Amino acid sequence: MAEPQDAPSSSRLLSFSTAQIPASHRIEHWESHNAKALIGLDIRTLENSPLVAEEINLHFPALRFARVKGSSQIVERSERMIAERPTGDVAMFFALGGEAFFYHSTGMIMLKAGQAVLYDADQPFVRGFSYGVRELVLTVPHEEYVRLSRGKPLKEPVVFEFATGAGTPGKDPAATSLASLINSALRRPQEDPHRVEQQALALVEQLLVRAIGTDHSSAYRRALQEIDRRFADVSLNRAQVAAAAGVSERQLARLFAARGETFAEHLLAHRLQAAEALLVSEPHTPVAQIARRCGFASPSHFARSFKARTGVTPSELQRATEA
C-alpha cells in the first residue's frame, strides 16, 4: 500500500508493493495507487499468475517522478478514464528493460530498453508489457509543457533514445541525463528538491527544443513516426517515408545507417514487433489476419520472418499465450 515516507517539505515520497496484498485484490490496489500517485489506469494481467508490482513515487511542486517494476500486464487510459480522472499532464516513460507496445490515437509504436516516449496523458492510449514492466516515469503539467515547447502541441508520441548504462553511444545526452536524474532522485530523495526539479525542467526543455527543430535527429524522428503511422500499409516504401521526413531517399538511408540498420530492416523489425504484440494480446485472432494488419503481403513470409526473429512460429506463440 502507498505510505508517505520522510522527505523534504517541498517534495513527497510514496512507495507501493503488492507483496503483502492478497492476490485477488492486487489489481484493484495497483489501480488505486496509480490513480492517486501517478496516472489513472485500467489494468489487466496477461497471465493467470497473480500480479506482482512495485512503485516508488516522488512528488515535487510541479513534476512527478516514478520508478515502476511489475509482471506482464496491459494498462489502458481510455476516454472514459480520462473524463473521470484527468491528469492535466504530459507523461514521459523511460523503458529500462524488455519491450512494450504503445497504442495511441493514430497508430502504434514498440518501445525497447533505452527508448523513452513522450505523450499527452489526457489522450487515450494502451500499453502492453508481455514480459513485465521496468521503467522510469516523469509527468509534466500541460502549462509547463506549453512553456518549454514554445507552444508546440503534442499531437502524437515523440520517442527519444537514452543510455541505460555505460558504453551505449549514439543516445540523446539530454534524455540520458534526465533518466539518470530521475533515478538518482528516487534513490536519494533527501537532495535539494528545488534544484532537482529545475534541472529536470531544463533537460525537458532541451529535449523539446531539439524535437521541434529541423536537424537530422528531427528528420529521423519524423521518419519513425511515419513508419509508426503507416506500417500496416503493405505498399509503404522508402520514398514515401523520406518525403514525410522532409529528406531525400539517400539522406534517409544515411539516417538509418548511422544507427546501424537499413530502412528495410527497421520496417521489418517494426512490423514483427507489432505482430508479436498482437499475437500475445489477441491469441484467438487468425495469424493471417494479424499478418495483414501488420503490413505483410504474404502469411508465409510473415511466418518465416517471425520465426527467424523469435525462434517460434506465430501459432506457437499464440498457443503458449493461451496456456
C-alpha positions, 0 to 999 in steps of 0.5 A: 500500500502507498505510505508517505515516507520522510522527505523534504517539505517541498517534495513527497515520497510514496512507495507501493508493493503488492507483496503483502496484498492478497492476490485477488485484490492486487489489481484493484490496489495497483489501480488505486495507487496509480490513480492517486500517485501517478496516472489513472489506469485500467489494468489487466494481467496477461497471465493467470499468475497473480500480479506482482508490482512495485512503485516508488513515487516522488512528488515535487511542486510541479513534476512527478517522478516514478520508478515502476517494476511489475509482471506482464500486464496491459494498462489502458487510459481510455476516454472514459478514464480520462473524463473521470480522472484527468491528469492535466499532464504530459507523461514521459516513460523511460523503458529500462528493460524488455519491450512494450507496445504503445497504442495511441490515437493514430497508430502504434509504436514498440518501445525497447530498453533505452527508448523513452516516449513522450505523450499527452496523458489526457489522450487515450492510449494502451500499453502492453508489457508481455514480459513485465514492466521496468521503467522510469516515469516523469509527468509534466503539467500541460502549462509547463509543457506549453512553456518549454515547447514554445507552444508546440502541441503534442499531437502524437508520441515523440520517442527519444533514445537514452543510455541505460548504462555505460558504453551505449553511444549514439543516445540523446545526452539530454534524455540520458541525463534526465533518466539518470536524474530521475533515478538518482532522485528516487534513490536519494530523495533527501537532495535539494528538491528545488534544484532537482526539479529545475534541472529536470525542467531544463533537460525537458526543455532541451529535449523539446527544443531539439524535437521541434527543430529541423536537424537530422535527429528531427528528420529521423524522428519524423521518419519513425513516426511515419513508419509508426503511422503507416506500417500496416500499409503493405505498399509503404516504401522508402520514398514515401517515408523520406518525403514525410521526413522532409529528406531525400531517399539517400539522406534517409538511408544515411539516417538509418545507417548511422544507427546501424540498420537499413530502412528495410530492416527497421520496417521489418523489425517494426512490423514483427514487433507489432505482430508479436504484440498482437499475437500475445494480446489477441491469441484467438485472432487468425495469424493471417489476419494479424499478418495483414494488419501488420503490413505483410503481403504474404502469411508465409513470409510473415511466418518465416520472418517471425520465426527467424526473429523469435525462434517460434512460429506465430501459432506457437506463440499464440498457443503458449499465450493461451496456456 
